[in-house]
């Protein structure tokens, strides 16, 4: 089911989030779009087939003090939220030895604590309605830590632990969880990646540029919203790393030092 569901998407102003908003709008969903830039969200709203069925809620997920306020505001346009897609996030490009602890904290604040705060804020309303669905955009790196991604990998690993627990707790209340693990997707996420000193990387990674399109990824996520699987792996041959981690960890450990870190 997607038609007429109310879907709240964070990180909706670009990349996967933007493509997902357009895909879900075409499928008849009602949308609440969030990101930091209100102008980009409004432009996206106007590109949807029926802008009246799309609301804009600018926010910074790292500001956890306002999570309850944001959850309440997200429910105003359509009365409730059926699905919360946690898509906002930042990545990094730096070796462990070169990464300041403040950078680790910044990535965890956005990718983990911001997600947890919004989840806790919207969860009571889902429990009260006896239905709700969290769709969490993790990563292949949520299973397999790779070079120059230590804090990013840690934040995504943490999401898996948190939402596995929530899935078990929410079962009796009709609360579902889907973990989406993309590999390489052709977005600009690496342009805003953090270096070890906290500065912006400012370069588009070749691996991402060669990845699947955001539209292809969005179609897979939209399908997952409708079918509610426990996990979805999205990407090319890099997705095989998840299976190697599970069934041949020794082999994977020998491969990872040779994986291109750009």
N, C-alpha and C positions, 0 to 999 in steps of 0.2 A: 504494500500500500504506500502510495506517495501523494496522490491527489488529495487536496484539501488538508493535508497534514501541515502543522505549523513547525517549521524547521528554523532554528536559530544557528547561524554559521558565524564563527569567529574567524578572523584572518580572511575576511571575504573580499577585500579590496583588490586582490591580485592573485595570480597563480592558480593553484588548485581551488582555493575558496571562491574566486571569481568565476571560474569555469563551472564549479558545482552549483553556484547560485543560478546561473543561466540554465543549466541542465534541469534543475529542480523546478524552476519557474515554468519551463516548457512542459514539465510533467504535471503541472497544476498545483504545486505546493504553495503554501503561504510562507513568506520568508521574513525573518528578522536578520538583518545583515550588520555585522559588527567588525570594526577595525579602528585604527587610530585616526585615519583621514576621512573626515565627514564628506569632503568634496568628491572623493573617489567612490565612496559608498552611494552617494546621491546619483552620480553619473551611471553607476551600475544599476541602480534601481530603475532609472529611466530606460535602460536597455532591455529590461525584462518585458515579456509579452503583455503583462497587466500590472503596471506600477502600483496600482491601488492595493494590490495583494502583497506588497513588499514594504516593510518598515525598515528604517535606518536607526541604528543605535551605536554611535561612536563610543569607543572605550579603549582603554589600555589594559590588557589582561594582567599585566604585572601589578596593577594597582588593586591589590586584593582587599583593601579596606572598603572598596565600593562594590564588591561582588554582590552583596545582598540587594543593594539599590539597583544594580544592573539587571539582576534576575527579576526583580519586581517590574521594572520598566519593560523588559522583553515580553512580559505576559500581557501588557496593556493593549497592544493593537488588536490581538485576536483572542484574548481571554485566557490563553494558556500557551505552553510550549510542549509539543509532542516529542521533538527530536532536538538534541543539542549536539552540533558537530563541532568538536574541539579541533580547529585547524590552525589557529594562530601559533606561531613559534619562530624561534631564531636558531641559527646553527653557528658553527665555528670553523676556523681553519688555523689550528695551532697545536704544536706538540705539548704534551703534559708538562715537560720541563720548562716551557716558555710561557705557560698560561698562568696569569695572576689569579689568585683565589677570587677576587671580585668578579672576574669574568665567569668563573664557575657559578658563582651565586646569581649573577644576572641571568644566565641561561636557565638555571633551575627556577628562578622567580617567574620567568615567562612560560617555559615549557611544562613545568610541573606545578608549582604552587598556584599560578594563575588558573590553571585548569582545575585543580582541586577546589579552589575557592568558588569558582562558578558552579562546579558540580554540587558542592555542599549547599549552595544558595538556591539552586533550582530543584534539588532532589525532593524536599518535603512536598512540593506541589505535585510532583509525579507520583509519589507514594499516596498522596491523598486521592488522586484520580485513578490509582491502580494501573497506571501505564505510563511508559516513558522510555526513551531510547537514547543512550549516549553513544555517539559515533566518534571515536578517538583516532585522529590521524597521528599515528606513531611513525615507524620507519623500519626498514630492514635492520637499521642500526639499533632499533629497540631490542633486537635479539643478538646482533653481532657487532661488537665494538670494533671500529676500524681506526686507522691512523688519523691523527689531527681532528678527531671527533670525540674526545674523552668526555667532556661535559655534556655535549649533545647526546651521546650514547647513554650516559648516566641518567639524563632527564627522561629519555624515552623508555629505558629499562624500568625506571621508577613508575611510569604511567602503567605499565603492564601489571606490576604488583598491586598498585592501588585499585585498578579497575577489575582485576580478577577477584579481589576481595569484595568489591561493590557488586559484581555480578552475582556472587553467591548470596550476599545479604539481600539483594533486591529481587531475587527470584520469586519469593512469595508475594511481592507487591507489584509484579508485572513490569519491573524495571529491567530493561535489556541493555547489554553492552556489546558493541562491535569494535574490535581493534582493527584498524586499517594500517597495513605496513607497506608503504610504497618503497620502491627502489629509486632509480633515477627518473626524475620527471623534469621536463624542460621548462623550468621556471627561473626567475631571477633571485631565488632565495640566497644564493651564495654572494650576491652583490652586497647584501647587508650582513653577511656573516661576520662574527667578531674574531679579530686576531688576539693573540695572547695578551697584548697590552690593553685590550678593550677598544682599539680603533677598528674602523670598518674595513673589511677585506676589499670590497669594491671591484672584485673581478668575478666574472661568470665562469664557473667550473666547466671544463670540457665534458666531464662525465654527465653533468646535468643537461648540458646543451644537446647531447646525443640521446637523451632519454625519451620516454614516451611523452606525448603531448598532455597538457593539463586537461584537455577535453576528454581524452581517453581515460585518464585517471578519474575524472569526475563522473564519467558514465559508470565506472565500476563502483564508485562510492554510492551513487544514486541507486544502483541495483541493490547494494548492501542495505541501504536504508529501507528499501521495500521488503527484503527477504530476511533481514536481521540475523545474519550468520555470526558466529562467535568471533571469527577472524577472517580477514581478507588480505591476501598478498598480491600486490600490484606492481608490475614492472617486467623487466626482461630477465636475462639469465642471472642477474645479481640476486634475484629472489631465491635461487638455489642455495645461497649461503644459509638461509634459515633451516633448510632441510639438512645441510651438512652439520650445522650446529647441533641438531637433534640426534642425527644418526652416525656422524663421523667427525666428532669434534677434534680428534687428533689431526685428521687431514686438513680441516679448516684452519687449525692453528699453524700449520706449515704454509698454507696459502696466504694468509692475511699479511705477513710481512712483505709480500711481493705485490700486494694490491696497490694500484695507483692511488696516491693520497690527495690528488688535486681535485 
